[in-house]
Amino acid sequence: MFRRSAKGSFISLRLSSFIIVSSLLFWIGGFFWFAATLPEETSSHVAPVDAIVVLTGGSDRINTGLELLANGQAKKLFISGVYQGVEVRELLSLSQQAPNNLECCVTLGYEADDTRGNALETKSWLDEQGYKSLRLVTASYHMPRSLLEFRHAMPQATIQPYPVFPSNVRHKDWWMWPGSMTLILSEYNKFLLAQIRNWGEDLRDKLIG
């Protein structure tokens, strides 16, 4: 009896060790895949879309969105995750854009406080406008998770990524810069959690449906 119990415990320990090591290797491999697939440049092919959507988090994002709007790349610009109290004219002034030229075509969203909130807030606005396509502007390291959340929230919409590249983030040699490596690692973990949550929600919907 004792021998059987000891053998069973040994097998359980080996199985647990195998699962832990496999999970760790999967996580490490996934991280390097994630870092290697981050966008390194903006695509030169810019197809027409209904709207430009900017996720707040850096001045480069807003300036890029305003530039795309000024160049006639979309009908309207939606900026998601703006602080309460900020108005379009104030934002345009801070971004050194001419308020009289663009104010009519910019809408600010105040409800979102995370990437999933950005996606849900944008979906609501797109539905109100009757739009079906958008160009998503956010930082390159944030783009994978943003696309994941946006495509999950609005699977029928056409979403074109338009990454920007903050000067304080190293993209090609990130492993040599602790700040950039920590940022990308944090974003990878958030990406995994978002993916697991979305899978869980999809499974729940299938079971309920």
N, C-alpha and C positions, 0 to 999 in steps of 0.2 A: 504493500500500500504506500509506504514511504517512498519507494523507488518510483512508483508511478507518479506520485505527487511531485517529486523532484524533477522528473523528466518533463512533466507538463509545465512546470514553472520555467524550466530551461528553454523549452520551445516558445513559450509566451515571451520570454525575455528576448530571444533572438528575433522573433517576429516584430516586437516593439522596436528593437534597435534598427531592424531593416526599414521599417516604416519611417522612423525619425531620420535616418541617413538619406533615404530616398527623397523624402520631403525637402531636406536641406539642399540636396543636389539639384532638385527641381527648382527650388527658389533661387539658388545661385545662378543656374543656367538661364532661368527666366529673366533675372536681373540684367545679365550681359546681353541677352537678346533685346530686352527693352531699351537699354542704352544704345545698342547698335542700330536700332531702327528709328531712333528719334530723328525728325527731319533736320537736315543740315542746310537747306536752302528753300526758298520760296519758288514754287513752280512758275515757269514763264507762261504756261497755258492758263489763261484766266477766262473761263466761260461766263456768259451772262447769268446773273442770279437775280432773284427778287429783292433780297435784303442782305446787308452786311451786319453781322452780329459780332460785337466786341465784348469779351469778358474782362472786367476790370481787374487790375492787379499790376499795372505798370503804364507809365505815360506812353511808351512806345506802341502799346496796343491801341490806345485811343487815337494817337496821331496817325497810325497806319490806317485805321478804319475811316477816319475823316478824309485822309488823302484818297482812299479808294472811292469814297462817296463823291468827293469833289471832281474826280476823274470820270464820273458817270458809270461806275461799275455796278451800281444797283439803284433801285428806286429810293430806298430808305436805309438808315443806319439805326440799329437798336443796340444800346449799351446796357448790358445786364450786370446787376450787382452794384449799382451806384449808391453812395451814402445818402441817407435821407437829408433833404434840404438843398442838395446840389441841383441847380437848374441848367438847362441847355445853354443859355447865353453865357453863364459863368464858366461852364466847362469848355465851350468854344473859345472864350477869351483866354483861358489858361493854356489852351492848346495852340494858341496863336493862329486860329482860323477865323475867317470873317463871319461873324454871327449872322449878318444879313443874307449871306449867300446860302448857308447851310442849316440855319435854325429850323426852318420849316420841315426838314427831312430827317431830323434826329429825334429819336424817342429814348427816354431813359427808363430803365427798370430798377425799382427800389426794393423788390421783395427777396431777391436771392442773396444768400450768405454763404453758399458753397457751390461746387461745380454741378451737382445734381439740381440744386435750386436754379442755377443758370439755365439748365436745359428745360426744366418745367416752366420757368418764367418765359423763356423764349418761345416754347411751344404755344403757350397761351396767346402771346402777342402775334405769332404767325397765323394762328387760327383766326384771330380777330381781323387781321389784314387780308386773309385769304391767300397767303403766300405759300409756295411749295418748295422754294429753294433758297439757300443761304450760303454766304461765305463766312466761315468761322475764323475769327482773328483772336489768337491768344499766343502765349509764349510757346516755343518749340517743345520744351520739356513737359508742358501742361497739355499739349495737343492730344496725345493718345487717350488720356482719361476723359478729356472734353469730348472727343469723338465717340468714345464708348457711351458716355452719358447721353449725348445728343441723339445718337442713333437708336439708343434704347427708348428714349422718350418719344421720338418721332421717326419711326422706321420707314415711313413713306416719303419723307422729305429728302431732297437732294442736298447734301452737305459737302461743301468744298473747303478743305483746310487751307488756311493762309497763316502760317506760323511767323512770328517775329522772334528776333534773337537778341535778348538782353545782353548788354555789353559785359555785365558782371558774371555771366555764366559761360564757362568754357564748354564747348560742344565736342570738339574733336579729341582733346586730351584731358577729359574730365577727371580721369583717375589720378591725375597728378595734382589736382586742386581739391583739397578737402571740402571746401564750401560747395563746389559744383557737384562733387561726388555725393555729399550728404543730401543735397537738394534732389538729385536724380533718384537716389535710393528711397527717399521719403515719397517721391512721386510714384515710384514703382510699387511700393507697399499700398498706397492709396488706390492705385490702379487695380491691384489684385483684390482688395476689399470691395471695390465697386463692382468688379466682375463677378465675384462670389455673390454679392447681394442681388445683382441683376439675374443671375442664374436661379437663385432661390425664388425671386419674384415670378420669373417665367414658369418655374416648376409649380409653384402655388396656383398660378392662373390656369395652368393646364389641368391640374387636379380638380380645381373648383369648376372649371368649364366642362 
